[in-house]
Amino acid sequence: MYNKENKILIIGAGGQIGIELAQELSLLYSPENVIVADLKPILSLPNNPFEILDVLNKDVLFSVVKKHNITHIYLLAALLSATGEQNPMFAWKLNMEGLFNVLDLAKEKHIHKVYWPSSIAVFGPTTPRLNTPQYTVMEPSTIYGITKQAGERWCEWYFRKHNVDVRSLRYPGLIGWKSAPGGGTTDYAVHIFHEALKNKSYECFLSADTALPMMHMEDAIRATIEIMHVPAEKIKIRGSYNLAGISFTPAQIATEIQKHIPDFKISYKPDFRQDIANSWPQSISEIESNQDWGWKQTYNLESLVSNMLENLSHS
């Protein structure tokens, strides 16, 4: 299943997803076959070959691909929802031109396979918010969401026109303990654990009843690796597949944390991220992921909270 001759490049490897993805892929392919790239060195990945790389520099990207004989690229470099709203023009440039640079390498047959993550941010205020289907109204209200919606269409176009083997998942909010979140609207669900352990209190930037889909980082990494190793004929969607995750509110996760830390307190002070959250689905349907490539998640809210508190308390 895992061809040890594959050479993998992770672009944006120093981010929330990249570090854990690099660690898992290194177990499958060995560290020397997983090259990590970012704008600055990644101290937590000392055993992997490292390249300083700006994905917007197509010449440097091509030289790295040739130097390491790269076969697969995981493109994770992006400006996320909250930070993207602060710098919309750069978010568009980074998120779109970076994708084009990688897809063009695949079109020109310099690499064999591309992974590019999408997000629930592709949905918007006119999307059905409960059990949001794979195919539905998509009118995103953030620059990040706009770039992800456009990116999905470009991925499908490159597949249809140029037979580029590109695969994608629409991530919910991601919750992990190994790295810091990267500036998204769902970041509260990581911050809350750190504050619960450190201060036994947390001021949430979303309201108590804001339901959003979330996913444990371990499930997200496993989904990412699984979809990249499914036979090509099973991938029916070349835009991006829905992932459901676990839907909960800040009040619900606080209640679950209080089972472990009884004197934990939460307060609420919604900011500009509330409007973003209000435009996103409350729950997601992942029927196509289940049927096409056999996806099944493992974590629920109870096991997610237990895992996060246990690991953070020892880290």
C-alpha positions as CSV (number, residue, x, y, z in Angstrom):
1,M,0.0,0.0,0.0
2,Y,2.8,2.4,0.9
3,N,5.4,2.6,-1.9
4,K,8.7,3.3,-0.1
5,E,10.1,4.8,-3.3
6,N,7.6,7.7,-3.1
7,K,9.2,11.0,-2.1
8,I,6.9,13.4,-0.4
9,L,7.0,17.2,0.0
10,I,4.9,18.9,2.6
11,I,4.6,22.6,1.9
12,G,3.6,24.6,5.0
13,A,4.8,21.8,7.2
14,G,5.3,24.0,10.2
15,G,1.6,24.6,10.7
16,Q,-1.1,23.0,12.8
17,I,-1.6,20.1,10.3
18,G,1.8,19.9,8.8
19,I,3.8,18.8,11.8
20,E,1.5,15.9,12.7
21,L,1.1,14.9,9.1
22,A,4.9,14.8,8.6
23,Q,5.3,12.7,11.7
24,E,2.8,10.1,10.5
25,L,4.0,10.0,7.0
26,S,7.6,9.6,8.3
27,L,6.5,6.4,10.1
28,L,5.1,5.0,6.8
29,Y,7.8,6.2,4.4
30,S,10.8,6.9,6.7
31,P,11.9,10.5,7.6
32,E,14.4,10.8,4.7
33,N,11.6,10.4,2.2
34,V,9.3,13.1,3.7
35,I,10.8,16.5,2.9
36,V,9.3,19.4,4.9
37,A,9.2,22.9,3.7
38,D,8.2,26.2,5.2
39,L,9.4,29.9,5.5
40,K,11.5,29.1,8.5
41,P,13.1,26.0,10.1
42,I,10.8,23.5,11.9
43,L,12.5,22.5,15.2
44,S,10.0,19.8,16.0
45,L,10.9,17.8,12.8
46,P,14.7,17.4,13.2
47,N,14.9,14.1,11.3
48,N,13.3,15.2,8.0
49,P,15.1,17.0,5.2
50,F,14.1,20.6,5.3
51,E,13.8,23.3,2.6
52,I,13.1,27.0,3.0
53,L,10.3,27.5,0.5
54,D,7.8,30.2,-0.5
55,V,5.2,28.4,-2.5
56,L,4.7,31.6,-4.5
57,N,8.2,31.2,-5.9
58,K,7.6,28.8,-8.7
59,D,11.3,28.5,-9.7
60,V,12.4,27.6,-6.2
61,L,9.4,25.1,-5.9
62,F,10.5,23.4,-9.1
63,S,14.1,23.2,-8.0
64,V,13.1,21.6,-4.7
65,V,10.9,19.0,-6.5
66,K,13.8,18.1,-8.9
67,K,16.4,18.1,-6.1
68,H,14.5,15.5,-4.1
69,N,12.7,13.6,-6.9
70,I,9.4,14.5,-5.3
71,T,6.4,12.3,-6.4
72,H,3.7,13.6,-4.0
73,I,3.0,17.1,-2.7
74,Y,0.8,18.0,0.3
75,L,0.1,21.7,-0.1
76,L,-0.8,23.1,3.4
77,A,0.4,26.7,3.1
78,A,-2.5,29.0,3.4
79,L,-3.9,32.0,5.2
80,L,-6.9,30.9,7.3
81,S,-10.3,32.4,7.9
82,A,-9.7,34.9,10.7
83,T,-6.2,36.0,9.6
84,G,-7.4,36.1,5.9
85,E,-10.0,38.7,6.8
86,Q,-7.2,41.0,8.1
87,N,-5.2,40.7,4.9
88,P,-7.6,39.7,2.1
89,M,-5.4,40.5,-1.0
90,F,-2.5,38.5,0.3
91,A,-4.8,35.6,1.4
92,W,-6.1,35.5,-2.2
93,K,-2.6,35.6,-3.7
94,L,-1.1,32.9,-1.3
95,N,-4.1,30.5,-1.4
96,M,-4.7,30.7,-5.1
97,E,-1.3,31.2,-6.8
98,G,0.3,28.6,-4.5
99,L,-2.3,26.1,-5.6
100,F,-1.7,26.9,-9.3
101,N,2.1,26.5,-8.9
102,V,1.6,23.0,-7.5
103,L,-1.1,21.9,-9.9
104,D,1.0,23.0,-12.9
105,L,3.9,20.8,-11.7
106,A,1.4,17.9,-11.8
107,K,0.0,18.9,-15.1
108,E,3.6,18.9,-16.5
109,K,4.1,15.4,-15.0
110,H,6.9,16.5,-12.7
111,I,4.9,15.0,-9.7
112,H,2.4,12.2,-9.6
113,K,-0.2,13.2,-6.9
114,V,-1.4,16.3,-5.1
115,Y,-3.2,16.8,-1.8
116,W,-4.8,20.1,-1.1
117,P,-7.1,20.7,1.8
118,S,-10.4,22.6,1.5
119,S,-12.7,23.6,4.4
120,I,-16.2,24.0,5.7
121,A,-15.5,27.7,5.0
122,V,-16.6,27.0,1.4
123,F,-20.2,27.1,2.7
124,G,-22.0,30.3,3.6
125,P,-25.0,31.9,5.2
126,T,-27.4,30.6,2.4
127,T,-26.1,27.0,2.8
128,P,-28.4,24.6,4.7
129,R,-26.8,24.6,8.2
130,L,-27.9,21.2,9.5
131,N,-26.5,18.0,8.0
132,T,-25.0,20.1,5.1
133,P,-24.8,17.8,2.0
134,Q,-21.8,17.4,-0.3
135,Y,-23.6,19.2,-3.1
136,T,-25.4,22.4,-2.0
137,V,-25.5,26.2,-2.2
138,M,-22.0,27.6,-1.6
139,E,-21.8,31.3,-1.1
140,P,-18.8,31.8,1.2
141,S,-18.6,35.1,3.1
142,T,-14.8,35.1,3.9
143,I,-11.8,35.5,1.6
144,Y,-10.6,32.1,2.9
145,G,-13.8,30.5,2.0
146,I,-13.8,32.1,-1.4
147,T,-10.3,30.9,-2.1
148,K,-11.3,27.4,-1.0
149,Q,-14.4,27.3,-3.2
150,A,-12.4,28.6,-6.2
151,G,-9.6,26.1,-5.4
152,E,-12.1,23.2,-5.4
153,R,-13.2,24.1,-8.9
154,W,-9.7,24.5,-10.2
155,C,-8.7,21.1,-8.8
156,E,-11.7,19.5,-10.6
157,W,-10.8,21.4,-13.8
158,Y,-7.1,20.2,-13.6
159,F,-8.3,16.6,-13.2
160,R,-10.8,16.8,-16.1
161,K,-8.6,18.8,-18.5
162,H,-5.1,17.5,-17.6
163,N,-5.7,14.2,-15.7
164,V,-4.0,15.6,-12.5
165,D,-4.5,13.2,-9.6
166,V,-5.5,15.8,-7.0
167,R,-7.4,14.9,-3.9
168,S,-9.0,17.0,-1.2
169,L,-11.0,17.0,2.0
170,R,-13.2,19.8,3.5
171,Y,-11.8,19.9,7.0
172,P,-14.0,21.0,9.9
173,G,-12.3,22.8,12.8
174,L,-9.3,20.8,13.8
175,I,-8.4,20.1,17.5
176,G,-4.9,18.8,18.4
177,W,-2.5,19.0,21.2
178,K,0.9,18.8,19.4
179,S,0.8,22.2,17.7
180,A,-0.8,25.7,18.0
181,P,-3.8,26.6,15.9
182,G,-3.2,28.8,12.9
183,G,-5.6,31.7,13.0
184,G,-9.0,30.1,12.3
185,T,-12.5,30.8,13.6
186,T,-12.6,27.3,15.3
187,D,-9.4,28.0,17.3
188,Y,-11.4,28.4,20.5
189,A,-11.7,24.6,20.7
190,V,-8.0,24.3,21.1
191,H,-7.4,27.4,23.3
192,I,-10.1,26.3,25.7
193,F,-8.0,23.2,26.8
194,H,-4.8,25.2,27.4
195,E,-6.7,27.8,29.5
196,A,-8.7,25.1,31.4
197,L,-5.4,23.5,32.5
198,K,-3.5,26.7,33.1
199,N,-6.1,29.1,34.6
200,K,-9.3,27.0,35.0
201,S,-11.2,29.7,33.1
202,Y,-11.6,30.8,29.5
203,E,-13.2,33.7,27.7
204,C,-14.6,32.4,24.5
205,F,-14.8,34.6,21.3
206,L,-17.9,32.8,20.2
207,S,-21.3,32.7,21.9
208,A,-22.3,29.8,24.1
209,D,-24.7,28.2,21.6
210,T,-22.5,28.4,18.4
211,A,-22.5,24.9,17.1
212,L,-19.7,24.0,14.6
213,P,-18.3,20.8,13.2
214,M,-14.9,19.9,14.7
215,M,-12.5,17.0,14.3
216,H,-9.7,15.5,16.4
217,M,-6.4,16.1,14.6
218,E,-5.6,12.3,14.7
219,D,-8.8,11.6,12.7
220,A,-8.0,14.5,10.3
221,I,-4.4,13.2,9.7
222,R,-5.7,9.6,9.2
223,A,-8.3,10.8,6.7
224,T,-5.7,12.8,4.8
225,I,-3.4,9.8,4.5
226,E,-6.2,7.4,3.7
227,I,-7.6,9.4,0.8
228,M,-4.1,9.7,-0.7
229,H,-3.7,6.0,-0.8
230,V,-7.1,5.0,-2.1
231,P,-7.0,3.7,-5.7
232,A,-7.7,6.5,-8.1
233,E,-10.9,4.9,-9.5
234,K,-12.6,5.2,-6.1
235,I,-12.1,8.9,-5.9
236,K,-15.4,10.1,-7.5
237,I,-15.1,13.8,-6.3
238,R,-12.2,15.8,-7.5
239,G,-13.3,19.0,-5.9
240,S,-13.3,18.1,-2.2
241,Y,-15.0,15.6,0.1
242,N,-17.1,16.5,3.1
243,L,-15.9,15.4,6.5
244,A,-18.5,15.5,9.3
245,G,-16.4,15.6,12.4
246,I,-18.2,16.2,15.7
247,S,-20.6,19.0,16.1
248,F,-20.8,20.8,19.5
249,T,-21.1,24.3,21.0
250,P,-18.7,26.1,23.4
251,A,-21.1,25.4,26.2
252,Q,-21.1,21.7,25.4
253,I,-17.4,21.3,25.3
254,A,-17.1,23.4,28.5
255,T,-19.5,21.0,30.3
256,E,-17.4,18.0,29.1
257,I,-14.2,19.7,30.4
258,Q,-15.9,20.3,33.8
259,K,-16.3,16.5,34.2
260,H,-12.5,16.4,34.4
261,I,-11.9,19.9,35.9
262,P,-15.0,20.7,38.1
263,D,-14.0,24.3,38.9
264,F,-13.4,25.3,35.3
265,K,-15.4,28.4,34.3
266,I,-16.2,29.7,30.8
267,S,-17.4,33.2,29.8
268,Y,-18.3,34.6,26.5
269,K,-17.2,37.8,24.6
270,P,-18.1,37.3,20.9
271,D,-15.9,39.2,18.4
272,F,-15.7,39.5,14.6
273,R,-15.3,35.7,14.4
274,Q,-18.9,35.2,15.5
275,D,-20.2,36.5,12.2
276,I,-17.9,34.1,10.4
277,A,-19.1,31.2,12.5
278,N,-22.7,32.1,12.0
279,S,-22.2,31.7,8.2
280,W,-20.9,28.1,8.6
281,P,-22.8,24.8,8.9
282,Q,-23.7,23.4,12.3
283,S,-23.3,19.8,11.1
284,I,-22.1,18.1,8.0
285,S,-23.1,15.0,6.0
286,E,-20.2,12.8,4.9
287,I,-22.1,10.1,3.1
288,E,-19.9,10.3,0.0
289,S,-16.7,9.9,2.0
290,N,-18.1,6.9,3.7
291,Q,-19.3,5.3,0.4
292,D,-16.5,6.1,-2.0
293,W,-13.4,5.4,0.1
294,G,-14.6,3.9,3.3
295,W,-14.0,6.8,5.7
296,K,-15.0,6.3,9.4
297,Q,-14.0,8.6,12.2
298,T,-13.1,7.3,15.6
299,Y,-13.4,10.2,18.1
300,N,-16.6,11.6,19.7
301,L,-16.8,14.6,22.1
302,E,-16.2,12.6,25.2
303,S,-13.1,10.8,23.9
304,L,-11.7,14.0,22.3
305,V,-11.9,15.9,25.5
306,S,-10.3,13.1,27.5
307,N,-7.5,12.7,25.0
308,M,-6.7,16.5,24.8
309,L,-6.6,17.0,28.6
310,E,-4.5,13.9,29.2
311,N,-1.9,14.8,26.6
312,L,-1.8,18.5,27.3
313,S,-1.4,17.9,31.1
314,H,1.8,15.8,30.3
315,S,3.2,18.0,27.6
